[in-house]
Amino acid sequence: MSNNKEEAFLQLINQNQQRIQKICSVYAANAEDQRDLVQEVILNIWKAFPSFQGKANINTWLYRIILNVSLKWSTALKKQK
């Protein structure tokens, strides 16, 4: 990934850090789980970022990733119990 893409990714994460944490706090049971979920979300955004083509609004795209990862996380936790 080029430096421009990396810088754009870091800027996206920095601009949306509160949003990511807020949504993750809804789906994570405690602070430790929330930190793990935030890391999982950021990893998934990193993996998907090169394929973002700009056809959708970046905020909508980002929200869908955060929500989908959080829902999978929540479902996996419920299955463990």
Secondary structure, DSSP 4 states (H G I P E B T S, - for coil): --HHHHHHHHHHHHHTHHHHHHHHHHH-SSHHHHHHHHHHHHHHHHHHGGG--SSS-HHHHHHHHHHHHHHHHHHHHHHH-
